[in-house]
Amino acid sequence: MAARLSGLDRFLPIWIGAAMAAGLLLGRAVPGLGTVIEKIQIDGVSLPIAVGLLIMMYPVLAKVRYDRLDTVTGDRKLLVASLLLNWVAGPALMFALAWLMLPDLPEYRTGLIIVGLARCIAMVIIWNDLACGDREAAAVLVAINSVFQVVMFAVLGWFYLSVLPGWLGLPQTRIDSSPWQIAQSVLVFLGIPLVAGYLSRRIGERRRGRQWYEESFLPKAGPWALYGLLFTIVILFALQGDQITSKPWDVARIALPLLAYFAIMWGGGYLLGAAMRLGYARTTTLAFTAAGNNFELAIAVAIGTYGATSGQALAGVVGPLIEVPVLVALVYVSLALRRRFAADAPGDGDEAENA
């Protein structure tokens, strides 16, 4: 497997570590850089982060075979399992972990609960692709998460921050997020690259044929996904480099429930997929879509409600600090587990093509 990977893919953990370090160093070494980056936005959407995410997501969505999506939408077991993991198990687990591990730190606790409500619609596509998951299934599950995010984010925020704590006799808080703010995140970070990927395949195959598209165009476009990922990581860590490096103990406290969350959600998704005999590719997709979070939305909501220097915003920023290396590690764990799945298991028919 390693021999077939490019240098960028093979040494991905090193490049990601370097990008994180570069972002932190930039944030500390260049005074006011974070402020400048934060000001480059349109209607609350950070342009540098948006550019990085769009570059990152487009090549993977251009690889999706949209004529096969019906094989995913007909898989009710996969769809129901994903909805339950993302919108029932995920928020409830983060609520429990935040209260168990941060009972004395209400700002960080609230920030983590917001992270748990923001289901992943961006980076999960990269992790799924690196782990040779089912691209078509990932596209469908991410689209479903996007719709639910617009409809359910504010409702679940009200429930987990106000209603449930009240029932349990715990301190209550609030969250302010408009449906348009959430819809913006979905439209920009998923809608644009999804439309671009679909049009690329449709126009490319119509004019030059599928063989040219998959053997000539995609190999040239593919590396840009990781370039976009690395650029996004540098920007994210540059934005909050000062806060992260000046509050190491706070970062460590926030990191503990996040580590537990990512491990439990990914492991639970994997075990559920294996128990339902979804096959390697779709089990992998189920696990990664359950474990990832939409950090951009979580950070935006935390800043909009509580302020850029709040503990809630810091908790949101620590999210990708922990998520990126943990999910990269889980990519390798997933690839190691690949041999345990039977070659003829349901959902693995396109595994060789995804590799």
N, C-alpha and C positions, 0 to 999 in steps of 0.2 A: 504493500500500500504506500509506504513512505517513499519508495523509489519512484513512484509515478507522480508524486506531488511536486509542484514547483517550489523554488526556494522560499517564496513568500508564504506558501501554505505550510511547508515543512517546519519552518521556524516561527510559526504564527505566535506562540506564547512569548517569544523573545521580542518580536515586533510590537506586540500589544503592551508588554512591560515597558519597552522603550517609549512608546507613545504616552503611556500614563506618566512616566517619569518626566518626559519632555513637557507635558502639559503642566504638571506641578511646578517644575522649574520656571517655566514661562510666567506662571501666575505669581510666583514669588519674586522673580528677577526683574519683571517689567511692571513698575508701579502704574496702576490705573488701567492695565490691559483688560481686566475683567469688566470694568466699567465701560470701556470702549466697545467691547464685544457685545455687552448687554444692550447697548444703545442701537446696535445695527439690527433693527427688527422692524417688521411691518405688522401692525395690529396685534402686537404681543407675540408674534412668531419670530424667534431668533433666526436671522438669515444664515449666519455661518453654520449653525447646527442643522438647519433645514437643508443647506447645500450638501453637507456631509452625509446626511441620512438619505437624501435623494440619490446621490452618487452610489451609495452603499447598496440600496435596495433595487435600483433599476436592473443591473445585470442578472440578479437572481430571478426577478420577475419576468425578465426577457427569456429565461430558460424554461419557464412553465409552459407545458403543452395544454393550452386552454381548451382544446378539443377533447381532453380527457377529464375535465372537471366533473362530468356527470357520474363518473365512477366513484367520486368522493361524496358528492351530494346524496348518492343512493346508499351510502354506508351509514346507516342510522346509529349503529353502535359507536362509531367514531365521533359523530357529531354530538350525541347525547353525553358521551364521556367527557368530551372537551368542554361543553357548556357547564357540566357539573363541577369539573375541576377548576375552571376559570372563574365562575361566577357564584359558586357556593363554597367550595373547599378553600380556594385561594384567599379571598377576603376574610373568611372566618379564621383561618390559620394565622394570618398576619395579625389580626386583632388579638388572638390569644397569646401569640409570642410577644407582641409589643407590651401587653399588660403584665405578662409573667416576668419578662426580662428588664423592662424599663418602668416599673411602678412608680419610681421617684422622679422620673424625667418626662413630664407631660408633653412638652413641646416635641421632643424626639419621638415619643410614642405616637402622637398625632400624625407626625410626618410619615412614620412607617405605615400607619394604617392607610394613609392616602396612597402610598406606593403600592400597597396590596390591592387597592381598588383599580389601579391603572393597569389594565391587562396589555400585554405586549402586542404591538402591531408593526414593529420595525426590525430590531436586531435579531429577533427570533428567526427571521428568514435566513440570516447569515448562519446562525448556529445549526439550524436544521440542514442547510445545504452542506456545510462542512462535515456533518455527521452522516451524510448520505440518506437523509430522511426523504419522505415523499413530497416533492415540490408542489404537486397539484393539491395535495391534502393541506399543506401549509398555507397555500394561497386561499383556500376555502375557509379554513379555521381562522385565519387572520381577518378575513373579510367579515366573518360572523362576529368575531370579537369587536371589530370596529363598530358594527351596528349596535351591539349590546352596550358598548362604551358610551355612545351618544345617549342612549335611552336610560341606562342604569347607573352611570357613575354618580350623578348627583343624588339619586334615590338611595343608593347604598352608602354614600358618604353621610347622609342624614341618619340612616339607620345605625351605622357602626360608631358614629361619633356623638350622636344625641340620644337615640331611642334605646339601643341595647345597653349602653352604660347606665341609663336611667333605670331600666328594668333590673340591672344587677347591683344597683346602689353605688355606682362608680361616678366620678366627676364627668360632667358632660362638656362638650365643646361644639364647635360649629364648622361648617365648610361652605364657602361661597364659590360656586362654579356654574356658569351659565351653559345651557346646551350648545350655544354657538361656539363658546370657547373650546369645548370638547370636540365638536364637529370640525372646527378648524384644524385641530391636531390630526384628526382622522383624514380629512381631505388633503392636507399638505403631505403628511408623512406616509400615507398609504395610497390615496387616490391618484396623485400625480405619477408616482413610479409604476403603479398598477396599469394605468391607461397607457403610459409610454411603453411598458413591456409588452402589453397586448398588441399595440399597434406595430411595434417592431417586428414581432413574430408574424403577424398577419400580412404586413406589407412585404417583409423580407421573403417569406415563403412564396407569396404570390408572384413576386418579380423574379426571384432567383432560385426558388425551390428549397425544400426542407434540408437537403444534403448540404447546400452552400450555407444556409443559415446556421446549422448546428456544427458544421465542421470548419467554417471560415469565420463567420461573424461572432458567434458566441465565445470561441477561444480568445478573441481580441478584446471583447467586452468584459469577460469574466473577471480578470484581475482588478478591475476598477471597483468591484464590491469591497475588496479588502483595503484598497486605497481610501475609499470613502469611510470605512470603519475606523481606520487609523487616524484619519483627519478628524473625525467626530470625537474620538477619545481625547485627542490633544486639546481640542476646543473645550470640551466639557471639564477637563481637569484644570485647564488654564483659568476658567471662569471662577473656580472655587479653590484654587491652589492654596491661597492664604488661609482660608478657613480650615481646610483639611490638615495642613501642616502645623497650624498654630493650636489645634485642639485634638492632639493624638488620642487622649484618653476618651474623649467624647466619641471620636470616630470608632474606637474599639468597642465601646458600649453599643453603638448603633449597629456595628458589624455583626455582633453575635446573633441577634434574631434574624438578620438577613441571611447569614450563612445557614442557619437552621431552616429557614423558609425555602431557600433555593434547593437544598438537599432533599427536604421532605416532598416538595412539589414535584421535582424531577423524578425522584425515586417512586413516588406514588403513581405518577403518570406512567412510568415504565412498567411497574408491576401490574397496573390496571390493563395496559395495552397487551402485555404478555398473557394475562389471565383471559382476556377476550380473544386471544389468538389473532391479533390484528396483523402480525408479521413484523419484521424488523423495521421497515421503512415507516409505516404508519405509527408503530409504537414509539419510535424515535420522535416523530413529529408531534404526537400527543404529549410526550414528556417535555419537550422544549417549549411548546406553546403554553403549557401549564406553568412552567417555571419562570418564564421571562416576564418583564414588566415594562410598561411605557413610561420610562423615566422622564422623558420630555414633558409629558402631560402632568405627571406628579409634581415635578419641579415648578412648572408654570402655575399650577393650582396653589401650591404652597406659598409661592412668592406673591401671587395675586391676593391671597387671603390673609397671610400673616406677615409678609414683607421679605425682602431679599436677604436680610441678615438674621432672620428668625431661625430658631432651632428646627422648626418644621422644614424650612428650605434646606438646611444642612443635612437633615435626614434623607431628603430626596436626592441630594447630590452624592451622598455616600452610597446610594443604591447602585449606580453603575460602577463605582469604585470596587464594590464587592461582586456585582453580577458579572462583569466582564471576565475577570480571571476564573471565577467559579464555573461559568458556563463553558468557557474554553476548555477547562479541565474535564468537564462532563462530556464534551465532544469526543475526547480521547477515550473516556470510559465507555461511551456508547459504541464507538468503533471496536473496542475490545470485546464488547458483548455481542457483536454482530454474528460471530461464529456459532453462538448458541441457538440461533433461530434457524429452523429448517428452511432449506432453499425453496421449497414449494409452499411456504406459509402464505396465507392470504395477505395481500397488500404488498408483497415483495416482488411482484412481477416486473417492476421497472427499476429495481434496485441497482442493477448493473449500469443502467443509463444515468442514474443519479450520482454514481460514484465519481 
